Amino acid sequence: MAKSKETFNKKEKEKKRLKQKKDKQEKMEERKANAKKGKSLEEMMAYIDENGNLSSTPPDPRKKKVFNQEDMQTGIPKRVAEEPDAVRQGIISFFNDAKGYGFIKDIITQESIFVHANNLDEPVKENNKVSFQTEQGAKGISAINVKKIN
């Protein structure tokens, strides 16, 4: 007697495939029954109110704000070049004696400026108040003529 070519697993896979096909057909028919032919232009329209939020109603023209294109800032503002000879003041925020470098935090701009031990007039420690000048170095601004303020 020969065995049947269809195994239990094959029958189960076939049932599953037929069920998925039937579900897909039902979903398609349901979509066709509930579908609208299309929305009108008014239903598809979206507006932006005076605060920049999306709205379904047109904005009130009396609340319209006018901007000059020149007044809008769309990027990072350009840095104003300071006088290189101006004496600035700051506080040593970090200094490594072993490696001979550190950083000064400018009191006015809160900018962190690199300082090397060769540019110090006297030894400094962290949290010392100093006066200094700046110059453009190879990797950015660095402090020169650094003097401790008592």
C-alpha positions in Angstrom: 0.0 0.0 0.0 1.4 3.4 -1.0 1.5 6.4 1.3 -0.5 9.5 0.5 1.6 12.3 -1.1 -0.1 15.0 0.9 1.2 15.2 4.5 -0.5 16.9 7.4 1.9 19.8 7.1 1.2 20.4 3.5 -2.6 20.4 4.2 -2.1 22.9 7.0 0.0 25.2 4.7 -2.7 25.0 2.0 -5.5 25.9 4.4 -3.5 28.8 5.7 -2.8 30.1 2.2 -6.5 29.8 1.2 -7.5 31.7 4.4 -5.1 34.5 3.7 -6.4 34.8 0.1 -10.0 34.9 1.4 -9.1 37.6 4.0 -7.4 39.7 1.4 -10.4 39.4 -0.9 -12.8 40.5 1.9 -10.6 43.5 2.8 -10.6 44.6 -0.8 -14.3 44.3 -1.1 -14.8 46.3 2.1 -12.5 49.1 0.9 -14.5 49.3 -2.4 -17.8 49.5 -0.5 -16.6 52.2 1.9 -14.5 54.2 -0.6 -15.3 57.8 -1.6 -14.5 58.8 -5.1 -12.4 61.7 -3.9 -12.6 64.7 -1.7 -13.5 68.2 -2.8 -10.9 70.9 -3.0 -12.2 72.6 0.1 -11.9 69.3 2.1 -8.3 68.9 1.0 -7.3 72.5 1.8 -5.1 73.3 4.8 -4.2 76.8 6.0 -1.5 78.2 8.2 -2.7 80.6 10.9 -0.8 83.7 12.2 1.2 81.6 14.6 2.4 79.1 12.0 0.1 76.3 13.0 -2.0 74.2 10.5 -5.7 75.0 10.5 -8.8 74.0 8.5 -10.1 77.6 8.4 -8.5 80.4 6.5 -6.4 82.9 8.5 -7.8 86.3 9.5 -6.2 88.9 7.2 -6.3 91.5 10.0 -3.9 89.5 12.1 -1.3 89.2 9.3 2.2 89.9 10.3 4.7 91.5 7.8 8.4 90.6 8.0 11.3 92.0 6.1 13.5 89.4 4.5 16.6 91.2 5.6 15.5 91.0 9.3 15.2 87.2 9.2 18.2 85.2 10.5 18.3 81.8 8.9 21.7 80.5 10.1 24.4 81.0 12.6 25.3 84.7 13.0 28.7 85.7 11.8 31.2 86.3 14.5 32.2 89.9 14.9 36.0 90.1 14.8 37.3 91.7 18.0 40.3 93.9 18.1 43.4 91.6 18.5 45.1 94.2 20.7 42.2 94.5 23.2 43.0 93.3 26.7 40.3 90.8 27.9 39.7 89.3 31.3 38.8 85.8 32.2 39.1 82.9 34.6 41.3 79.8 34.2 38.7 77.0 33.9 41.2 74.2 33.3 45.0 74.0 33.4 47.3 70.9 33.1 50.8 71.7 34.4 52.2 68.4 33.2 51.1 69.0 29.6 51.5 72.8 29.7 48.1 73.9 28.4 44.7 75.0 29.6 41.6 77.1 28.9 40.5 80.5 29.9 36.7 81.3 30.1 36.2 84.9 29.0 34.2 86.9 31.6 32.2 88.9 29.0 31.6 86.4 26.2 31.8 83.2 28.2 34.0 81.9 25.4 36.5 79.2 26.1 40.0 80.2 24.8 43.0 78.0 24.6 46.2 79.0 26.4 49.7 77.4 26.3 52.3 77.6 29.1 54.7 79.5 26.7 52.2 82.4 26.7 52.1 82.8 30.5 54.0 85.5 32.3 53.8 83.7 35.6 52.5 80.3 36.8 48.7 80.0 37.0 46.2 77.6 38.6 42.5 76.9 38.0 40.1 79.6 39.1 42.8 82.3 38.9 41.5 85.6 37.3 43.7 86.6 34.4 44.0 89.3 31.8 45.0 88.4 28.3 45.1 89.2 24.6 44.0 86.9 21.8 45.5 85.9 18.4 44.4 83.6 15.7 46.4 80.4 15.9 46.5 77.4 13.5 43.6 75.6 15.2 41.6 78.7 16.4 41.8 81.5 18.8 44.5 81.3 21.5 45.5 83.5 24.4 48.7 85.4 24.6 50.4 87.7 27.2 48.4 86.0 30.0 48.9 87.8 33.3 47.4 86.9 36.7 45.2 89.6 38.3 45.1 89.7 42.1 
